[in-house]
Amino acid sequence: MFVFQRKIILFFVLSVALASCNIENAGKDGSNIYEIKADSVLSLMNLDEKIGQMTQITINYMLEKKEDGKPVLPFRLVPDSVKSVVTRHLSGSVFGCARRAFTLKQWRQFVKEIQTATKNTRLKIPVIYGVDAIHGTTFTAGAVLYPQEIGQAATWNPQLVEKIGEATAYDCRATGVPWNFSPVLGLGRNPLWSRFFETYGEDELLTETMGTAIINGYQGNDEKIDGKHVAACMKHYLGYSFPLSGKDRTQAWIPELMLREYFLPPFRKAVESGALSLMVNSGEVNGTPLHASHYWLTDVLRDELGFKGVVVTDFMDIILLHKNHHIASSYKEAVEKAINAGVDMSMVPADFHFQRYLKELVNEGKVPVSRIDESVKRILTLKFKLGLFEKPVPDFDNYADYNSRKHMELGRKAAEESITLLKNENGILPLKENMKVLVCGPTADSLKYLNGPWSFSWQGKKEEYYPQRKNTIREAMEIVGGQNVAYCQAADLDGLTDIDKAVSKAAMSDVIVACVGEEHSVEELGNINEYRLPGKQYEMVKRLAATGKPLVLVITAGRPEIITAVEPLCDAVIMCYLPGTEGGDALARIVYGKVNPSGKLPFTWPAFPATISTYDHKYTDENIDGKQAPYQPLYEFGYGLSYTDFEYINPEINDSLFSPDDTIYVKITVKNTGKMPGKEVVQLYASDLYASVTPPVKRLRAFDKISLLPDEEKTVKFRLPVRNLGFIGNDLVEVVEPGVFVLQIGKFRKSIRVTE
Ligand code: BGC
């Protein structure tokens, strides 16, 4: 009876608290309506409830399992485990999937079961579900998957990337999930790293532009996130993408000057554009794991960048401060370090010691309650913004566009705009439909090589999990070329299979399309010891080239592959990246000229495994004996061919003398002088000739992608504040030093002088 009365009183207090938070209350002390609502709920919470909100559990914990620990199929949740997570431990968040995709129906069912369980808690706070929908709704059987980030970057088309974000958000919500652990904002400056394909490439401006575009797509434009959008989670803050050895989650030594010059700005931009959450780098930088760094998580992220959203750890990363990093002598000390550094939510992911230790630490006065309140308020604010209190389970009938034709076409278009033509000699491409084509190679007839990890399973390696109605390269080529397309595998990733047969079939063909690549893994499992195409793929290309037939090399991979030894044997080279479920069709349409390629490399393509460098390298990286220099690209950053020709004419700059507060206006006209409609990426670079910190040879400062019909011309205008030519000085402050700068678009160069 007493308990019943208490429940009624509490329900009354909670309803009054929420109802009294109207818009008029907002803003008086700088808080918004969502923060005020969060405060009102927070004021009702006890310590267990607060710590519960800070805990994120994997769905795996709740799945029914067999004796060997593998989930029972079809997947189902164990009601007692759901109770344990939601009702007993009051966990505020659930994330992820099994190692294999759920069906749409399962997603909806699981989200419903979890949210329904919150009704049996005192405050009925909804759970926030997070997932890695990093190129579409990964982990959902049959979903449309878009190009991985590296391919998205190659489109150089932020509007298109925003659309990918919108469609992904829509499909995520259709599954019941309102929180997406994406985008990766780390720069991909070392192709050895197993997660290179998850980046927007090596350049800071390209990364920040694409990062903000996809965040806008995920979150929409309103402060309240509607039922068709999700919260973005920028990751992995900071410096994760640049481990010294190239191996995942190993030590990184990145001077603060470099962190601030290259790695911090995309996060700063994302914060400015309203990103609602952030995931921390699992690794250590300069001797401190990021999860224990008060400097980066609080001083910089909160005080300097002004981030107000939720900071979530990566997988198990608090306990790993103890177990892997040896910076805490116990799990409990690790909790103390991470929470005091500024972590809001711990992806634990499958035990509740975190809660026990955090409670003890608060009671011992080692973690202040104010620190807990701060985190819980952020988490509740996010839940209010996402509308979870009003509608923890979406109206699933409202998602008619889920996985629709519209989304498939977007996927194909995105893949088409990403695919990059790197070589095309003797006009071999586009192929004519009546040409006899031999399609071969390990990656020609399989969907996994088009998608990579984070697809229908974590590592993405099981071909049978892919939607078989989607076309492989071979199938897509056959759809266009019909009987004129023949197939022979020739090699798999281990070695040659039926190469002799392939060679004799090649003799009867007009052209060979040889598909090469690698089977990517991700995180530690994706570490590589050798940077080369696996198996005998080089030998395969050589044997095919020896037939004397024209050879088109098609690469499906998440990094630039080392192809220098075989590239001269090929008439054409095409980079597909990891183009997603519609990638086979996209490639066939490019090969047959139904679409004009317009992708440009978002990274420098090294000629050799030991010449890893970036376009914005230092002068010393190319001045030493050419043959030994670190910068020896096979193809340069920003490079990519078209089936048409573009002529750049009439470059203009408004002045030649500028002060640091001025703006530079640059104009150039581009004309399509070929016969096919096409798209061109106009790229503006700037070089600071002499500076107090050795300057890079050039930096991308602006770009624009335009479409041109044959004979059409357009004038592209860039507005470049002189401040954008600055760099981080030795005192770690951004500075524009007076002196001469060279601006460059295509082959045009013009010097300007910046005064004091
Ligand atoms: C990855 C994160 C991911 C998380 C949740 C981790 O292993 O590093 O990028 O968001 O798992 O799936």
Residues whose N, C-alpha, C, O or C-beta is under 5 A from the ligand:
A	BS01	BGC	D132 F181 D314 F315
